[in-house]
Each structure stands twice: as C-alpha cells, then as structure tokens.
Amino acid sequence: MTGTGNGWGRVFIASRREKVTDSQFTEHFDLLLATGIRRGDAYSICSGRPAHWSANELVDRFLASACDSILFVDSDAQIQGDTLSQLRDLEEGWQYDILSAFYVRRGWPPEAIWMQRQPDGNYKNVAVLQETTLPVDAVGLHFCLMRRKVFETLPGPDWFYYPKRAKADEHRKSEDVAFSEDAFAAGFRIGSTSKVKTGHYSVIPTGWESHHEWLRANQLVERFGVDANGAPINPAAFVGANGLNGVNHESLVSA
C-alpha cells in the first residue's frame, strides 16, 4: 500500500489533552484552528482519559466524519499556527500513509523521536542531522497525519493499545508503537520529516535547536555529521547513526 499524489484531503484535527495543558499550547492550537483549517476540515478534543482511550475515541469521531485524514496533536506539542499547513502541503510526504513532523522526547536529553527497529525487536532513536523526509519503522502521535484507509483496514475499535509482554525482560511498547507495528505489517508506509518541526513542552521546552545543541555538546556532529559541503565526514558512521542503511549518500545531501 502506498500514499497518494493528491495530498491529505480534508483533515480531522484530533487533540488528546492532558490534565494540565500549557497555556502556550492552547494559544497556538487556537491559532492553528483560526488560520490553518481549510474547507471540509473538522476538529475534536478528547480529555480526561488515558492516552490510548483518547486516541481510539478520536478515531471513532474521525471515521464518523467526512474527512480523509486525521491529524493527531498532543497537548504538549510546541506548534505554530501554520504547522498543519506545512505538514499537509509537503509534497514529498504524500507518498506516506502515516507522516510525523519532527519532535524530540520530553525532557533531557532531547533525543529525536525517529525510530528504527533493531533485530531484537526494540527501537533506537537516531540523530537527525539534516532536513529530510524518510521512512521510519514507528511514529508517535505528537503531531502526525494518518489516512482514513489505515483505520478502515486495521481492526478496531482498539487501534491503539498497550501490548502484554511475554517475558519480564521484554521491552515495553507504547500505544503508538504497537499501532505502528500493526500498520507496518499491513503494508502501510510510515515516514517522518524534519522539514516540519514541532517541539515538546516540558520543564525545559525542547526541539530542533536543543537536539542539535545536545549533538554538538556530545561531539556527535563531528562523529556522525556532514562537512560544509554536505558530505558525510565518516560515511559508515553517518549511515549507522541515522538509520540509513541502503540509502545513497548523494541522495541524502540533496534531500
């Protein structure tokens, strides 16, 4: 299964709200609704429930609408009024069925949530050194577009759930990773883009800038980055750090 060359269509904006929501988020979410909604779009807010319950209820509401895609927006997302427009209008993202904007984990260190699955079934987050759009193995619901056909194909009504572990030492999976694995297994394309950036409200707001401050402080740019011309300083290390095995270096420079 693949995405479409015709964009994301009518978008259902779905916000999961935590018990305490930063006023800055509310201000920018209101601005997104005031300036970013287009004809046929809709929105809904779900609060006071566990994260996976809220996600599933929002999907129910989305499927009852006439919208073509759903945009999940978590209430700790640092966004701007035009962030939705940036993501839905990014043509290189149209090939995906699920597309996440760039964001980092809440707290410190500000690792990018850019997940690559390892042979043991666990995931690693890689260093995102350039503005690019690439396939990933899983996404979070922080600021993420998904097509209607994903939910019409996968069994509901509990699309999002926390899997039961078979062994005590098995890695715990979040509701969005479990969903991503089901979507991936069904043949849907999952992508992330660092050309559209969001942050994470926490005690210290973190985002693209703090991610790169952290990379520089730990000399990760020198070890895994690119030179002034955009060429990998250490090609093998660059590929490994960015989870880009099989991707041509020259295509990365021009991305």
C-alpha positions as a printed Julia matrix, in Angstrom:
255×3 Matrix{Float64}:
   0.0     0.0    0.0
   1.21    3.5   -0.69
   0.17    7.06  -0.16
  -1.35    9.3   -2.78
  -0.12   12.05  -5.04
  -3.14   14.19  -4.18
  -2.26   15.28  -0.66
  -4.16   14.52   2.53
  -7.58   15.86   1.56
  -9.93   17.02   4.33
  -8.17   16.8    7.7
  -9.76   15.9   11.03
  -7.68   17.66  13.72
  -7.7    15.47  16.83
  -6.18   16.7   20.09
  -5.52   14.49  23.11
  -5.48   16.71  26.18
  -3.52   16.06  29.35
  -4.99   17.05  32.71
  -2.75   20.13  32.74
  -2.24   21.85  29.39
   0.34   24.6   28.86
  -1.34   27.9   28.01
   1.16   28.4   25.18
  -0.15   25.23  23.54
  -3.74   26.43  23.87
  -2.83   29.76  22.3
  -1.07   28.17  19.32
  -3.7    25.44  18.88
  -6.36   28.16  18.71
  -4.23   29.98  16.14
  -3.92   26.76  14.12
  -7.71   26.42  14.11
  -8.18   30.08  13.2
  -5.68   30.17  10.34
  -4.93   26.57   9.32
  -8.33   25.0    8.82
  -9.49   24.59   5.23
 -12.89   23.88   3.7
 -14.08   20.43   4.76
 -11.7    20.13   7.74
 -13.01   19.41  11.24
 -11.61   19.14  14.75
 -12.27   17.42  18.05
 -10.72   17.38  21.53
 -10.68   14.47  23.98
  -9.53   14.95  27.57
  -9.61   13.31  30.98
  -8.88    9.8   29.74
  -5.83    7.55  29.31
  -3.85    8.3   26.17
  -4.9     5.19  24.23
  -8.58    5.63  25.15
  -8.48    9.2   23.87
  -6.76    8.16  20.64
  -9.32    5.45  19.92
 -12.28    7.71  20.67
 -10.87   10.4   18.39
 -10.54    7.82  15.61
 -14.21    6.86  16.1
 -15.19   10.51  15.71
 -12.93   10.86  12.67
 -14.47    7.84  10.92
 -17.93    9.28  11.56
 -16.89   12.44   9.72
 -16.4    13.06   6.0
 -12.67   13.76   6.42
  -9.95   11.9    4.53
  -7.13   12.07   7.08
  -6.67   12.56  10.8
  -4.05   14.79  12.41
  -3.16   13.82  15.96
  -1.94   16.74  18.08
  -0.78   16.08  21.64
  -1.34   18.87  24.14
   2.36   19.1   25.0
   3.28   19.8   21.36
   5.06   23.07  20.67
   3.45   24.17  17.4
   2.77   27.27  15.35
  -0.36   28.38  13.55
   0.98   27.17  10.2
   2.43   23.81  11.3
  -0.51   21.85   9.88
  -0.25   23.69   6.55
   3.46   22.9    6.4
   2.9    19.2    7.0
  -0.11   18.68   4.72
   1.47   20.7    1.87
   4.82   18.88   1.96
   4.59   17.03  -1.35
   7.37   14.55  -0.6
   5.28   13.44   2.37
   2.29   12.49   0.2
   3.85    9.11  -0.59
   3.28    8.03   3.01
   0.13    6.77   4.7
   1.38    7.99   8.09
   3.62   11.04   8.41
   5.04   12.57  11.58
   6.56   16.01  12.0
   9.94   16.19  13.73
   9.93   16.24  17.53
  12.12   15.17  20.42
  11.44   13.26  23.6
  10.05   15.21  26.53
  12.8    16.09  28.99
  16.54   15.55  28.71
  18.42   14.52  26.65
  16.44   15.88  23.67
  16.74   12.76  21.52
  14.83   12.86  18.24
  11.82   10.54  18.05
  12.92    9.0   14.76
  12.51    5.28  15.33
  14.39    2.46  13.63
  13.61   -1.12  14.64
  16.51   -3.32  15.66
  16.91   -7.08  15.06
  15.86   -7.81  18.66
  12.56   -6.0   18.11
  13.47   -2.95  20.17
  13.82    0.56  18.73
  16.54    3.15  18.66
  16.17    6.88  18.05
  18.74    8.21  15.62
  20.49   11.57  15.3
  18.62   13.7   12.76
  21.33   15.84  11.19
  19.6    17.24   8.13
  16.23   18.49   6.98
  14.84   15.47   5.18
  11.82   13.16   4.82
  12.46    9.44   5.18
  10.71    6.17   6.01
  10.78    5.08   9.66
   9.56    1.98  11.47
   7.33    3.7   14.03
   5.99    7.14  14.96
   4.42    8.82  17.93
   1.13   10.73  17.88
   2.74   14.05  18.84
   1.89   15.78  15.53
   1.09   13.13  12.98
  -1.09   12.74   9.87
  -2.75    9.4    9.03
  -5.01    8.4    6.15
  -8.55    7.06   6.62
  -7.72    3.79   4.85
  -5.3     2.88   7.65
  -8.14    2.68  10.18
 -10.57    1.13   7.71
  -8.03   -1.66   7.1
  -6.74   -2.36  10.63
  -9.15   -3.98  13.1
 -10.76   -1.65  15.62
 -12.15   -0.3   17.81
  -8.93   -0.55  19.84
  -6.42    0.55  17.23
  -4.19    1.91  20.0
  -3.32   -0.37  22.9
  -0.5    -1.4   25.22
   0.68   -4.92  24.3
   1.05   -7.54  27.01
   4.65   -8.64  27.47
   5.51  -12.33  27.17
   8.68  -12.03  29.29
   9.71   -9.8   32.18
  12.77   -8.5   30.3
  10.82   -7.71  27.14
  10.87   -4.05  26.11
   7.63   -2.22  26.91
   5.88   -0.73  23.9
   3.75    2.39  23.89
   0.32    2.53  22.29
   1.63    4.4   19.25
   4.49    1.94  18.65
   2.08   -1.01  18.86
  -0.17    0.74  16.34
   2.8     1.49  14.07
   3.81   -2.17  14.06
   0.28   -3.2   13.05
   0.21   -0.57  10.29
   3.66   -1.57   9.04
   2.68   -5.25   8.98
  -0.4    -4.33   6.91
   1.83   -2.7    4.29
   1.28    0.97   5.08
   4.14    3.42   4.57
   5.32    5.29   7.67
   7.5     8.39   7.42
   8.96   11.23   9.44
  10.07   14.65   8.23
  12.44   17.13   9.8
  11.33   19.74   7.25
   8.33   20.36   9.53
   9.38   20.85  13.14
   7.5    20.75  16.42
   8.78   20.95  19.96
   7.87   19.39  23.29
   6.68   21.41  26.27
   8.29   20.2   29.48
  10.14   21.82  32.38
  12.58   22.9   29.66
  10.98   23.27  26.17
  12.98   21.14  23.73
  13.05   20.97  19.95
  15.25   21.06  16.82
  17.67   23.62  18.28
  18.17   21.81  21.59
  18.59   18.5   19.74
  21.5    19.97  17.81
  22.95   21.66  20.91
  22.97   18.23  22.54
  24.57   16.65  19.44
  27.35   19.27  19.44
  27.92   19.05  23.19
  28.49   15.31  22.84
  30.61   15.72  19.68
  28.1    13.64  17.76
  28.09   16.03  14.8
  31.84   15.56  14.37
  31.46   11.78  14.6
  28.29   11.29  12.57
  27.65   14.56  10.71
  28.47   16.17   7.38
  31.06   18.69   6.29
  30.46   22.19   4.93
  29.63   20.69   1.51
  27.06   18.3    2.94
  29.21   15.17   2.52
  29.34   12.67   5.43
  32.52   13.11   7.47
  32.53    9.41   8.25
  30.19    7.68   5.75
  29.87    4.39   7.64
  29.22    6.12  10.95
  26.79    8.55   9.29
  24.72    5.7    7.86
  24.65    3.82  11.14
  23.76    6.81  13.3
  20.96    7.96  11.02
  19.48    4.51  10.38
  20.07    4.95   6.64
  21.44    1.58   5.6
  20.91    1.15   1.88
  20.39    4.88   1.23
  22.76    6.56  -1.22
  24.86    9.29   0.44
  24.48   11.65  -2.51
  20.68   11.44  -2.28
  20.91   12.43   1.38
  22.93   15.53   0.59
  20.35   16.71  -1.93
  17.35   15.8    0.25
